[in-house]
Amino acid sequence: MESKTVTTTTLLKKKQKGEKITVLTAYDYPTAKLLDEAGLDIALVGDSLGQVVLGYDSTLPVTLEDMVHHTKAVVRGTRRAMVVADMPFMSYQAGPNEAVANAGYLIQEAAAISHQTEDRKPVTETITIAVKLEGGEHMVSTIVRIVEAGIPVMGHLGMLPMSATRFGGARVHGKTKSEAERILRDAKELEEAGVFAIVLELVPKDLAKQVTDAISVPTIGIGAGPHCDGHVLVTSDLLGLYGAPFKHVKQYADLSGTILQAFKEYAEDVRTGKFPGEEHSF
Ligand code: KIV
């Protein structure tokens, strides 16, 4: 496996060579460590942590401090993968000044992690930490300001979880001609604004291909078919840790079942005196 840290240039080269970019969400140190060890390119600290970790109904209650807290844990577990942190609801919508200050705060806090290798030598290559924000054309001036501040920005188009209620809930975007045209136009504008990649969430696969072919920066799909330059899943969905899987999810494990069984066995062992045994005692 490659040992060099993943940068925005690494991702661009992957697109140019037709190599797929691999992305999963991570919200904590152990998951980030395993994701990094497995050779994934990007650990996305998604604001989906609102639902899958904090138990909210949506991403809206997630705060900047929540994102700082979880991003720090993910950075601690990462040696090679790029870490992308979602800017939470209302941390960038009020305008470019507030957005650049909040993006700067998030990056500064996350970067202030003293990395040490297992043998206690400091890591020589620093990992890339970036932010992601949702929205098209109307976010251009905000993205330009954050990029100008030296912070890599990932865009997010298609179904935008923060504005889902405005569009009648989570649904596929870009089925109509006008919606498809808008998404394509937005992607070009985001590229122009300086994003290094764009997440396409819940869009028809032919539109995802059209966008992928039309822009030079990588597209990262979720529920966007096979033609994107890379793919992302919410790790809790992939592991079977959070409710019934959506159509776009491939579930690779049933950790809920495994954990439930382990908890039940443990409780039973404690109740019946099987645990702790002699072998666990001092
Ligand atoms: O918050 C998140 O996990 C995301 C992915 C769905 C792309 O934004």
Boltz pocket constraint, residues with backbone or C-beta under 6 A from the ligand:
constraints:
  - pocket:
      binder: B
      contacts: [[A, 25], [A, 44], [A, 45], [A, 46], [A, 47], [A, 48], [A, 49], [A, 86], [A, 199], [A, 201], [A, 222], [A, 232], [A, 234]]
      max_distance: 6.0
